[in-house]
Amino acid sequence: MKKVGNHNSNSRKMFLSLAMMLAFSFSSFAQDAAPAAPTEAAPAAATAGGDPVKGKALFNSNCAACHKLDAKSTGPALRGIADKHDAEWLYKWIHNSSDMIKSGDPVAVKLFEENNKSVMTAFPQLSNEDIDNIIAYTSEPKAEPAAGAATGAATPPGTNVGGGSSNNVILGVLALVLVVLVVMLIMVNNVLTKVAKANGIEVAPKAERTPIWKAFVKNQFLVLVTSIFLLLASGYFVYGFLMQVGVDQDYAPIQPIHYSHKIHAGDNEINCKYCHSAARVSKSAGIPSLNVCMNCHKNISEVAETTATPEYSKAFYDAQIQKLYDAVGWDKTTQSYTGKTKPVKWVRIHNLPDFVYFNHSQHVTVGGIECQTCHGPVETYEIQKQFAPLTMGWCIDCHRKTDVKMEGNGYYTKIHEELSKKYGVEKLTEAQMGGLECGKCHY
Amino acid sequence: MSSNKKYWKSVEELENGSIVEALRNNEFVEEIPTDEFLGNTDAMSSSSTSRRDFLKYVGFSTAAATLAACEGPVNKTIPYVLQPEQIIPGVADYYATSVFDGFDFANLLVKTREGRPIKIDNNTISGAKFAANARVHASILSLYDNMRLKAPKLESKDSSWSAVDARIKSSIAEAKAAGSQVVLLTNTLASPSTEKLIADFIAANPNAKHVIYDAVSSSQALDAFEAVYGERALVDYDFSKASLIVSVGADFLGDWQGGGYDAGYAQGRIPKNGKMSRHFQLEANMTLSGAAADKRLPMSVSNQKQALVHIYNIITGSAVAVNLAPEFKAEVTKAAQQLKAAGSKGLLVSGIQDKNAQLLVLAINQVLASEAFTTVGTRQIRKGSDEKVAQLLKDMKAGSVHTLIMSGVNPVYTLADSASFVEGLKKVKTSVALSLKEDETASITTIAAPVPHYLEAWGDLVLTKGTYSLTQPTIRPLFETKQFQDVLMSLNGLTGTYYDYLKAYSSSFIAGSSWNKVLHDGVFVGAPQAASGGTADYASAANELAKSKAGAGLELVLYTKTGMGDGQQANNPWLQEFPDPITRVSWDNYLTVSNADAKTIGLSNEIVANGGLNGSYATITTADGTKLENVPVIVQPGQAVGTVGLALGYGRKAALKEEMQVGINAYALYKGFNDVQAIELVKAGGEHEFACVQGQKTLMGRGDIIKETTLEIFNTKDSKIWNETPKVSLDHKEVEATSVDLWESFDRSVGHHFNLSIDLNACTGCGACVIACHAENNVPVVGKSEVRRSRDMHWLRIDRYYSSESTFEGDNERKEGIAGLSSSLSTFNEMEKAGDNPQVAFQPVMCQHCNHAPCETVCPVAATSHGRQGQNHMAYNRCVGTRYCANNCPYKVRRFNWFLYNKNSEFDYHMNDDLGRMVLNPDVNVRSRGVMEKCSMCIQMTQATILNAKKEGREVVDGEFQTACSSACSSGAMIFGDVNDKASKVAALAADERSYHLLEHVGTKPNVVYHVKVRNT
């Protein structure tokens, strides 16, 4: 039965309005951001000899952990570094920066002070030529953002909105076709009548017949059958309606931060239990605390161009990361925590009633069940939703069908031996283990 | 035919018609001020809200509310920004800590969830000697007491710590300049670091002094020990080493000298190799110790004094003239002779508040060379000096105390001479009360300063000499509190926190170990330290004691109740609702009167139509004219004739919710710190309504509920004789009830099968399990009037039975001897009454988890069903509340939720405020109205144990399975485990020849096993 979800309809409305708001805010953001972006490409002056392609490879393997081209990370942004320092200075600095600082080079000391006194790793293995290549790479002009991305930012980024509008267009066209057809039929009919009249053919008036509803009422058998049918049908629908009360399958609320499981678990293949580590040991899987996010996002302050989709622009995703920084109190420019935190109030998706005891670790660690079994293909979800109905029937079904993973677990050795003798089977289901008893989940 | 007769409804109507007339015409007694809001036509017409508008608003808001109701609730979930490494949501953390609040002390393990403590367990590490009693188990709820003092107050106005600190400092400087006294009045601290801070403070301020004040004094015993051994301490007796115990007025299973003796005592009470200890108890009030005794002699304290001298005579061979009442002579002589024969295996203890008596205790045990009496590792938990407190009172009244700093005491409530303390306090320039609550004292001092609860505080304790325990916080301070030690440090001009000070100071106590290790273990056991032996003039002490004479009138013996102690936790609803183990009355204190005296004075108890217990009121007048009016009376079987008992700790008013303001303040009679007072008693008018959970006093000869035998029969006869299995008729043949089965049994041979074994010999009725069950299972508090209606919610109750004859065996014989209907009616009627000195037996009863459960078969919705592991499950969400199961339960252990007890202002206990709800166990459902509930055999705990074993890939080890009650039981009476594990302790216990099931003839096959009580008479 299709879910009649109020959550859904409401969330769609909310989504729409939020999308509108976002659309406006993003367009304004885009205008603000535009002049700030370095548009003029600094011409490569001193280091014209370097090969930017080789330089890119070297940059990614050696520098990217701490430096970005256009933004400050652990170290300063490196684009146009050749304009700030001469090549000789840079060779010396890259080969051994701490010596320079010790020796009291004023520029070096200033740089050291500016970057929270974090010491840059020395790279004696890089030859001057290598460094030239890297400088060549960093001196390349910044690629113009694709024109599509800017317009993308202005379009409302809602999946539902997009899907809804295309559907509406098709439906509208169909309706139009139908209307045209009806009009044509009426016109054909008129023409035919006129033709008949002109030819002098009398159209015989229809004989007065008992209206169909009167005939229906008179036929008691038909009335009986119909009312039984109606009763059964309404019973079926009422039952169906009642059975879905409180079942929130496919519930996908708007979250305060648009967190994409698709990007994290799908594209980047991060293990579920890296963030939801409590699932291994605790009854609740846990929403990761923000310090877990910062393990990666300390260095990832923006998404790659390729991450952006037609629906969600890069600017949109970057804004989400900024929301995380605001919440955790991370200042991107100084690369430090401000201490001002603002906990994120996520909307809880899976709401199990209080009278049910469910333990993640039992299923994940002991049972070895994949997260996806109950939570669906989360790695494909741009917006997280409730995959399973979370009804008791759904739980019981699985307990009836699934074989308990007993191999190699010392706890089960004796029980397995005794139970498989009792039931005459090698594999035991949770039901045979006593997993259907009320008190196992309700206390 | 009309009549001129006038009918009237009341005398008032007849005599004074006008009032009645007025009342009849006016529905409301007071005039309703309708004119105020309807009379002003201008205002009405100018109002912008017309009737139509009003209806529109109503219609709109109704529609909006209806629409909103269609929406499922949106729940928010807020993760940590920075998750502390050790906290994983959903996983419990345990911290070892120790408590000493001036009265109770214990070594604990505190269970915390998501950073909030939710349960107190016993620390079972070796060296952690003191288990938690009912009050300590309940103390977790006192942490979340909404009536706690939340911020400092200066002259009754909200203030800040900086202002308060400055005021204290300036006051002390002023006192120093003026050369007048600064007094620190504290409870016994037993904390070396605090004592050092106080010593440093006194060294810096020579005009300062430290007075230790115990609300319930052990001063006489301390004086006696100090006189002999030169150390102000108490003996830490080892009852497990005594095979013959004579207690003269010492309720050592209760709060005598701090209590905590039940574990050692119970060890000797379980018959092993045909031997168990023998226990004589000479006492006035019926106490837990008296209930456990093999032979109990009810006698007044004045008689106890003579008896003690008599025993002294026999043990030491002296011949002090004794004036012992002749009816006790033979029994006391017998006890004394057996004590002498037991020699080093004997032990004599006494609770008589008299230095001479306490000297004789030392003398007798010295002569016996009692192994149980040791001066190694003396108790440091009582240090108070009655004399010094009296001196302080004098000084205060003389106006020579300039600054008084109080910590952990509430003298305005606990002092008998409270009025003169209040008077003295007015002459003190600056008085400071460091207190958890704005109690009687803190509300009239210059400064009321909030201190943290022990679960929020640091501390060190030397409970017994040679051991060192640490107190550590288990939660961030809830309020703006500051520890007494921090205050002292700032007075001493020390910077840094008390934690740093404590850590540095602890090193001298934990030689050979480390701070982290001791903090983890909670306790460190150092080298044993013995007090050097000495002696005193015992003969003259005996002479002196023998000369003591009984006062005129009745003898009032003050005591502390198991549930309330000294009254510190009076705002704790768990403790208020905890039924006293002896009287089974909750929410009250009362005068216990013997049957004989009650008859003379005309006092009585009766059970009224609604099942509640009512009692007379009496008025107490002491020799110096202090009066306590309208004290409710309980007629107490076993109360010594000529004595009455009254519990301290009740009758508090300050900082208490209205429901908790119950009882009578007996401290008003605690004159001269003497728990024995001569009083006059007269009946007062009116009847008191008690909340008593057990109306039935006796077993009426139904010996199969509590099976009892004597050690002699136990040793010599076959178990079939003293532990007979009930017989039923099958095909007209008599067969054992256990062999008959109506149902087919489940196969329980695979997996776990839980059993709970309860040894009636070891159970002292202390009630720790009742409170532990409360905490673990979110059992609601229902309040006095509901308890009175028999709607108490305790999942675990401890039934107390008296014998009608002098022994239970006598009851059985009498019942067997009944012949004919008329004789049975009259005899049973008599057997309903408890004897004047009855035997007492305790029986903890919870859901018996019957393998053939009568409740399961009658549930119309299959809400209660049986698990393969032996537990009887209860699915609350399935229950529709027919209460059929409760009617069909032979053990009456099912409890019905008549009301919603959480978030309901009708039941204004801890579940009605956010703070109090923090104690709830998140793994157990909070039940709602209309649902049946009962003991689940802590299925959440057994399931968690199984899960842990699965995660670690191993089998469950014996002893790992626990329930809240079995882990709280310090006497070892309750043992829980898996009987399918044949090597387990509980499997052996279930197969023991002493084991039997409750109401075995019903054929329910319970999973709770009791053990026949053996008495060593």
Boltz contact constraints between the chains, C-beta under 6 A:
constraints:
  - contact:
      token1: [A, 6]
      token2: [B, 70]
      max_distance: 6.0
  - contact:
      token1: [A, 6]
      token2: [B, 71]
      max_distance: 6.0
  - contact:
      token1: [A, 278]
      token2: [B, 88]
      max_distance: 6.0
  - contact:
      token1: [A, 281]
      token2: [B, 91]
      max_distance: 6.0
  - contact:
      token1: [A, 282]
      token2: [B, 88]
      max_distance: 6.0
  - contact:
      token1: [A, 282]
      token2: [B, 90]
      max_distance: 6.0
  - contact:
      token1: [A, 282]
      token2: [B, 91]
      max_distance: 6.0
  - contact:
      token1: [A, 283]
      token2: [B, 90]
      max_distance: 6.0
  - contact:
      token1: [A, 284]
      token2: [B, 89]
      max_distance: 6.0
  - contact:
      token1: [A, 284]
      token2: [B, 90]
      max_distance: 6.0
  - contact:
      token1: [A, 286]
      token2: [B, 89]
      max_distance: 6.0
  - contact:
      token1: [A, 287]
      token2: [B, 77]
      max_distance: 6.0
  - contact:
      token1: [A, 287]
      token2: [B, 79]
      max_distance: 6.0
  - contact:
      token1: [A, 289]
      token2: [B, 79]
      max_distance: 6.0
  - contact:
      token1: [A, 289]
      token2: [B, 80]
      max_distance: 6.0
  - contact:
      token1: [A, 289]
      token2: [B, 83]
      max_distance: 6.0
  - contact:
      token1: [A, 290]
      token2: [B, 81]
      max_distance: 6.0
  - contact:
      token1: [A, 291]
      token2: [B, 82]
      max_distance: 6.0
  - contact:
      token1: [A, 328]
      token2: [B, 81]
      max_distance: 6.0
  - contact:
      token1: [A, 341]
      token2: [B, 81]
      max_distance: 6.0
  - contact:
      token1: [A, 343]
      token2: [B, 78]
      max_distance: 6.0
  - contact:
      token1: [A, 343]
      token2: [B, 81]
      max_distance: 6.0
  - contact:
      token1: [A, 345]
      token2: [B, 76]
      max_distance: 6.0
  - contact:
      token1: [A, 345]
      token2: [B, 78]
      max_distance: 6.0
  - contact:
      token1: [A, 346]
      token2: [B, 77]
      max_distance: 6.0
  - contact:
      token1: [A, 347]
      token2: [B, 74]
      max_distance: 6.0
  - contact:
      token1: [A, 348]
      token2: [B, 75]
      max_distance: 6.0
  - contact:
      token1: [A, 348]
      token2: [B, 77]
      max_distance: 6.0
  - contact:
      token1: [A, 351]
      token2: [B, 75]
      max_distance: 6.0
  - contact:
      token1: [A, 354]
      token2: [B, 925]
      max_distance: 6.0
  - contact:
      token1: [A, 355]
      token2: [B, 876]
      max_distance: 6.0
  - contact:
      token1: [A, 355]
      token2: [B, 877]
      max_distance: 6.0
  - contact:
      token1: [A, 355]
      token2: [B, 925]
      max_distance: 6.0
  - contact:
      token1: [A, 362]
      token2: [B, 947]
      max_distance: 6.0
  - contact:
      token1: [A, 365]
      token2: [B, 951]
      max_distance: 6.0
  - contact:
      token1: [A, 366]
      token2: [B, 950]
      max_distance: 6.0
  - contact:
      token1: [A, 366]
      token2: [B, 951]
      max_distance: 6.0
  - contact:
      token1: [A, 409]
      token2: [B, 953]
      max_distance: 6.0
  - contact:
      token1: [A, 410]
      token2: [B, 953]
      max_distance: 6.0
  - contact:
      token1: [A, 410]
      token2: [B, 954]
      max_distance: 6.0
  - contact:
      token1: [A, 411]
      token2: [B, 949]
      max_distance: 6.0
  - contact:
      token1: [A, 411]
      token2: [B, 950]
      max_distance: 6.0
  - contact:
      token1: [A, 411]
      token2: [B, 955]
      max_distance: 6.0
  - contact:
      token1: [A, 415]
      token2: [B, 751]
      max_distance: 6.0
  - contact:
      token1: [A, 418]
      token2: [B, 750]
      max_distance: 6.0
  - contact:
      token1: [A, 419]
      token2: [B, 750]
      max_distance: 6.0
  - contact:
      token1: [A, 434]
      token2: [B, 868]
      max_distance: 6.0
  - contact:
      token1: [A, 437]
      token2: [B, 867]
      max_distance: 6.0
  - contact:
      token1: [A, 438]
      token2: [B, 865]
      max_distance: 6.0
  - contact:
      token1: [A, 438]
      token2: [B, 873]
      max_distance: 6.0
  - contact:
      token1: [A, 438]
      token2: [B, 875]
      max_distance: 6.0
  - contact:
      token1: [A, 439]
      token2: [B, 867]
      max_distance: 6.0
  - contact:
      token1: [A, 439]
      token2: [B, 871]
      max_distance: 6.0
  - contact:
      token1: [A, 439]
      token2: [B, 873]
      max_distance: 6.0
  - contact:
      token1: [A, 439]
      token2: [B, 939]
      max_distance: 6.0
  - contact:
      token1: [A, 442]
      token2: [B, 875]
      max_distance: 6.0
  - contact:
      token1: [A, 443]
      token2: [B, 936]
      max_distance: 6.0
  - contact:
      token1: [A, 443]
      token2: [B, 939]
      max_distance: 6.0
  - contact:
      token1: [A, 443]
      token2: [B, 940]
      max_distance: 6.0
